[in-house]
Structures are given as C-alpha cells and as structure tokens.
Amino acid sequence: MPDTAPRPPVRFVRLAETDRPPIALSIDGEPATALAGDTLLVALLSQGRRVRDSEFGDGPRAGFCLMGACQDCWVWTPDGQRLRACSTPVAAGMAVLTRPPAQHWPMTPDLRESLARHAGEGA
C-alpha cells in the first residue's frame, strides 16, 4: 500500500542556478534528482526535511556545520561506506542511504527498536 501520509515541505528550495544539468541518483532506494555541482546535503534536503536519523539518539538530523567538521551529516552507501553529505558531490547513478545498512551495526535491542520505530517512514 503506498504511503499516503502528508509530507512536510522540503527544507531547501532552489532559487537560482536552475539551469545546471540534472543528475539521477537513489536515496533510500527511491529515485531522486539533483543538479550537477550539488552536494549530497543539497540533494537530500531538496527532497525532504532531514539528512538522516541519529544512530545515537532519537531525532532526525539536517546537518549542522555544513563544512565537514561536525559529523552530523553522515550517510551511507548500500555497502556500508560512510559519506559526509555536506562535502560529497552528487554523481550520476549514486545510491545513498539515510540509515546505516542492516549489516553495518550489530543488532542490539536499541537498534532493533529504532529500526522498528522508523520502519515505513517516508522522510
């Protein structure tokens, strides 16, 4: 059954540089589009209201320092590689996850509870 819950408006709205070529990528298995020269942070926040969920807390994260120093914008590739969303340029065909892949962390009761709590969330 498709997710029909209303989604909040996106966090970033592009006002300039709209003539750059589009680039297709995948975010959490869903198709997405960014523009050439965008960072993953821009791509993620142009699609929704968060970059990722904190693996050590209970809240969504949207980046903090925006210059690669705070570690608040880590995202993952499907094979578990971590990327800083604020300083990683988008590449055609790129796939990113806003939660670590299941095999990335050992399954603990807290992780199992967090994954269950966030299962099926849209953004």
C-alpha positions as CSV (number, residue, x, y, z in Angstrom):
1,M,0.0,0.0,0.0
2,P,1.5,3.4,-1.0
3,D,2.4,5.9,1.7
4,T,-0.3,8.5,1.6
5,A,0.6,10.4,4.8
6,P,1.1,14.1,4.1
7,R,4.8,15.1,3.9
8,P,6.1,18.3,5.3
9,P,7.5,20.7,2.7
10,V,11.2,20.2,1.7
11,R,13.8,22.1,3.7
12,F,15.8,23.6,0.7
13,V,14.1,25.3,-2.2
14,R,16.3,26.1,-5.2
15,L,16.0,29.8,-6.2
16,A,19.0,30.1,-8.5
17,E,21.3,28.1,-10.8
18,T,18.3,26.1,-12.1
19,D,19.9,25.7,-15.5
20,R,22.6,23.1,-14.4
21,P,22.2,19.6,-15.8
22,P,20.0,17.2,-13.8
23,I,21.7,14.1,-12.2
24,A,19.7,10.9,-11.3
25,L,20.5,9.2,-8.0
26,S,18.8,7.0,-5.5
27,I,18.0,8.0,-1.9
28,D,16.9,5.1,0.3
29,G,16.1,3.1,-2.8
30,E,13.8,5.8,-4.2
31,P,14.7,7.7,-7.4
32,A,15.8,11.3,-6.9
33,T,17.2,14.1,-8.9
34,A,19.9,16.7,-8.1
35,L,21.7,19.2,-10.3
36,A,25.3,19.0,-11.4
37,G,27.5,20.5,-8.7
38,D,25.1,19.8,-5.8
39,T,26.4,18.1,-2.7
40,L,24.5,15.2,-1.2
41,L,23.3,17.5,1.6
42,V,21.6,19.8,-1.0
43,A,20.2,16.8,-2.8
44,L,18.8,15.3,0.4
45,L,17.3,18.5,1.8
46,S,15.8,19.3,-1.6
47,Q,14.0,16.0,-1.4
48,G,12.8,16.2,2.2
49,R,13.3,17.6,5.7
50,R,16.1,15.5,7.1
51,V,19.5,14.2,6.1
52,R,19.4,11.2,8.3
53,D,18.3,9.9,11.7
54,S,20.8,9.9,14.5
55,E,22.0,6.4,15.3
56,F,22.8,7.5,18.8
57,G,19.6,9.4,19.6
58,D,16.0,9.7,18.7
59,G,15.9,12.5,16.2
60,P,16.2,13.4,12.6
61,R,19.4,15.3,11.6
62,A,19.7,18.0,8.9
63,G,23.4,18.8,9.1
64,F,24.9,21.3,11.5
65,C,28.2,22.9,10.5
66,L,27.9,22.5,6.7
67,M,31.7,22.3,6.3
68,G,32.6,18.7,7.2
69,A,33.7,19.2,10.8
70,C,30.7,18.1,12.9
71,Q,29.9,14.6,11.6
72,D,26.2,15.4,11.7
73,C,25.6,14.7,8.0
74,W,27.0,11.1,7.6
75,V,25.0,9.0,5.2
76,W,25.9,5.5,3.8
77,T,26.3,3.7,0.6
78,P,24.4,0.4,0.3
79,D,27.7,-1.5,1.0
80,G,28.2,0.5,4.3
81,Q,30.7,3.2,3.2
82,R,30.1,6.4,5.1
83,L,30.0,9.7,3.2
84,R,29.8,13.3,4.5
85,A,26.7,14.7,2.8
86,C,27.9,18.3,3.2
87,S,31.1,17.8,1.2
88,T,30.4,14.9,-1.1
89,P,29.4,15.9,-4.7
90,V,26.5,14.1,-6.2
91,A,27.4,11.7,-9.0
92,A,25.2,10.1,-11.7
93,G,23.8,6.8,-10.5
94,M,24.9,7.3,-6.9
95,A,22.9,5.4,-4.2
96,V,22.8,6.7,-0.6
97,L,21.0,5.5,2.5
98,T,20.0,7.9,5.3
99,R,20.2,5.0,7.8
100,P,23.0,2.6,8.1
101,P,22.6,-0.7,6.2
102,A,21.4,-3.5,8.4
103,Q,24.8,-5.3,8.4
104,H,26.6,-2.1,9.4
105,W,25.9,-2.2,13.1
106,P,25.5,-5.3,15.3
107,M,21.8,-5.8,16.0
108,T,21.2,-4.7,19.6
109,P,17.9,-4.3,21.3
110,D,18.1,-0.5,21.0
111,L,18.9,-0.7,17.3
112,R,16.1,-3.2,16.7
113,E,13.7,-0.9,18.5
114,S,14.8,2.2,16.5
115,L,14.6,0.3,13.2
116,A,11.1,-0.9,14.1
117,R,10.0,2.6,15.1
118,H,11.3,4.1,11.9
119,A,10.1,1.4,9.5
120,G,7.9,2.7,6.9
121,E,8.6,6.4,7.5
122,G,8.6,8.4,4.3
123,A,11.0,11.3,5.2
